[in-house]
Amino acid sequence: MPWRHMGKQVRLPMPQPILRKHVHLSGPGHITQLRVRVLRPCFGSPTAFLRHGGVRLIARREKPPFKSRCTYCHAREGCEKVAVYRLYNNSEVRALLGEWHLAGGREALERHDNNHAQRKWRDLIAALNRAGPFLSPVDGWIDEHIVAEDARIREEDRVRQAEARARLRAEKATRGELDEIALDRLKRERIFRQVQFDVTKKEASAPAWLSKGPTDTGAFTAKVWEALKRLELQGIVPNPSNIAGFLINHDLTDRGNQNALRDRTRRAFDRIEHLEHYTPPGRLGPLWPPLKAAQLLEDEDVPGLKDLVAAGFA
C-alpha cells in the first residue's frame, strides 16, 4: 500500500526493528539520534499514534474492524517512545490530550453525532503545531529514497524503451529497412574501421597482409564489412557474390562488373577475419573489435567516432 509524503504517493520498504534505546530525544520532541534508518513519514507522529498506534483493530463507522499499519510495523516501539514524549512533554498538549480522552477519544471521532470530540481533536492538533515543528532526520531520508527510486524507475523505463526500439528495428531490418539511428551507427562503425586500418598499416610493426595492397584497401574492406552486417540483419547468409551485388546496388563501389568484384570481395572476407583477431603491439584488443549485427540496433554510440567524423573522415 502506498504512503503519502509531501503530497505524493510513494512506496516505502518495511523498516528494521527500532527499539526505544535506538532513539534519543531533546527539547519539545526533536529526534537528535536515530541509530536505525526508517522510511516512515508517520514515525513519531503524535496524531498518527493516537489514531492508529497501540491498537490492533480499528472500527470505522459501520465497517468491520481491521488491523492498522502500526500492528505490523517493525518501528513501532521506537515510534511510540517519540509520540508519547511529544504528547506529554508539553503542558498545553498534555492538558488538551486529557480533555480529548474525556470527550470520547479515538472512538468518538468516528461518530457524526459527537462533535465535541472532534472539536477537542482540532484543539489538540493546534496545540501540537504550536509546540513544534519537531525536528527529525526521517523526512530527509524519505526524500533521498524517493529521489533514488525515481532515478531507478527512469533508468528501468529507459532500458525497457531502448529494448523495445531495438526489437522494432530488428523486425524492420529483416525486411531491409534500417532507421536513421542504425544507419548512422553502421556508418560510424565503418569509418572507425577504415581509419584504424589506414593508420595501422603505416606502422613499422604492421604485418605484410595489412601493409601491402592498393591504397583503397582499407576503405573497400570496411565497405565489405558494412555489407556483411546489412545482409546479416536481413537474415541473409553473406557470400562473395551477394556482397559484390550489394556493393554495386548501393553505390559503394565504382566497379560495375560483379564477377570481377567477387574475387576482391573474397579476399576482403579473409582480411576481415584477420583484422578481428589481430591485436597490434601495445594494444589491448583486436584492431577491428568483433561486432554482432544485432548490436547495431541498440541505443548506443561508438566511443570516439564523433571526433573522427568531425575531423573529416565522414
Protein Blocks (a to p, Z undefined) as FASTA:
>chain_A
ZZdeehiacdddddddddfklpccehjlpafbdfbdcddfkgopaklmmmmgopabdceh
jbccdddfklmpmklmmmmmmmmmmmmmpmklmmmmmmmmmnnpjmlmmpmklmmlmmmm
mmmmmmmmmmmccddfklmmmmmmmmmmmmmmmmmmmmmmmmmmmmmmmmmmmnopacfk
lmmmmmmmmmmmmmmmmmmmmpmklcfklmgccfklmmmmmmmmmmmmmmmmnopacdfk
lmmmmmmmnopafbfbfklmmmmmmmmmmmmmmmmmcccehiabdfbacddfklmmpccd
dehklmmmmnopZZ
